[in-house]
């Protein structure tokens, strides 16, 4: 750590070889994939236990949406890992850069899920209004 921040002047900072970078990218991508997958599984578990947790219909929708959000992240980690494994070593440096795909991936997912959420809330509101009219 001292070497990375320039606090140790006796030894120069040594860069990684492309093979080392590819191996590190595989490990990081796999770890990221597992971590984001676990977050997604927690939201899926919450959705399955929505009644016991007292979730409203909108809360349950949001739990599923958040699971999807984490699955997008997990997919990017999986892509980075697979790229590091499959791509030629001369382009191994691109594997960590693939995490930049999270920006457009999350933007596209958010745009899609926002349209679905608005439609879901509109249907829910219409159903509740119809129920109130029938009760009168």
Secondary structure, DSSP 8 states (H G I E B T S, - for coil): -TTTTT---SS------HHHHHHHHHHHHHHHHHHHHHHHHHHHHHHHTHHHHT--HHHHHHHHHHHHHHHHHHHHHHHHHHHHHHS-GGGTTHHHHGGGHHHHHHHHHHHHHHHHHHHHHHHHHHHHHHHHHHH-
